[in-house]
Structures are given as structure tokens and as C-alpha cells.
């Protein structure tokens, strides 16, 4: 019996040693892949980084870098303009991590992604006015940034979110003005006046209010509503 004991102990040690090697190798694989992904990001190779990060996320969904990998996926998908994949990653992260300390960043990124979706190639490159387009993504971005400001007022992203909300208001006001101008040309004066009034009521801190008041003066005058026209003219002269 004494001769058997060392053999049993040796067998146990060998088994333990074999079982630990795959874990050590797996951890090394994750580290190497993640370090490479970070190098891609630093070098501006966002598509390569995104592909590698998604591999890590698929192979090691519960690994030591799991949450950081998901955050990096959101960033890289945004950088390469993959809005649908970025939004899917954002929704998944918020669903799985409702109390994560970086949720202010995730919500801010959702606003950026929606804002990116709002912009068109022609508007960015050729500066063509596209205020006639449906501003659905601008509205979503506005809600996202407002959520950052309301839910995370002390976030380092809150100040920029507020500034972006102002810019988005201008975009939304431009769309309303485009519709109001259309109604004005079609002599649908009440509809034009109502659109102008909506801009004045909802977007008071943007420069588009001036044109909205001008439309109201014209529309009310054409309708013979002199009191409303004079009221709009008084506000216009007092402020502009």
C-alpha cells in the first residue's frame, strides 16, 4: 500500500496539471486578441478592430474583458458607420447591464449613432440642403441626448449632449420651416401659420424662429387675420 500512494498522488497532480493548461491558454488567447484589437483602434483600423472584437465576444462571451469588449464594439461600429450593428450592441448592453457605471457613455453613443444616421453623404460632402427629409433620426438623437442630461446630469458627456440638443433643434426647426414654405406656396395659409407657430413655441432658442415669425405675418395677413399678423410682427420686431 505504501508503494501505491506516490503513484496515486502523481496521477492526481498530472490530472490537475492537464486541466489547468486549457484555462491558461484560453486566458492568453483573450489577452492577445484584445491587445491586438486595441492596437487596431489606436491605429485607426476600426473595421479590423470591430471584426476582432466580435470574434472575442462570440468566443468568450463571459471572459474577463466581456463588458469592455462590448463597449469597444459600440465605438468601432460607430466609427465605421455600421449604425444598425451599433444600435443592436447598445440595446443589448443596456439590457444586460442596467446599472453599469458606463451607461451614460452608452446612451451618449446611441445619440451619436442616431445623429450619424441622420446625416447623408450628399449633405456632408457636397453641402446640399436636405431639410426636406423626415427628421426621424434627429428626433431619436434628441431623445437620446436628453436622456443623458436627465439621467446623468453629472456625466462628462452631459455638456456636449446639451450642445448637440441645440443643434438638433435647429435641424428640426428647418424641417418645419420647409413644410411651412411649401404650404405658403400652395396658398394653404393656415397650415403655414400653424407650422410657423409650432417653431416659435417649440424651438425658441434657435435662429429659425425669425423666419417662422415672418411666415406667420405673411400667412395671417393673407387670411385677413390682422390682429394675429400684428402680434407676430410685434414679436418679430422686438426680437429681430
Secondary structure, DSSP 8 states (H G I E B T S, - for coil): -HHHHHHHHHHHHHHHHHHHHHHHHHHHHHHHHHHHHHHHHHTT-HHHHHHHHHHHHHH-TTSTTHHHHHHHHHHHHHHTT-HHHHHHHHHHHHHH-TT-TTHHHHHHHHHHHHHHHHS-HHHHHH----TTS--HHHHHHHHHHHHHHHH-TTSTTHHHHHHHHHHHHHHHHHHHHHHHHHHHHTT-HHHHHHHHHHHHHH-TTSTTHHHHHHHHHHHHHHTT-HHHHHHHHHHHHHH-
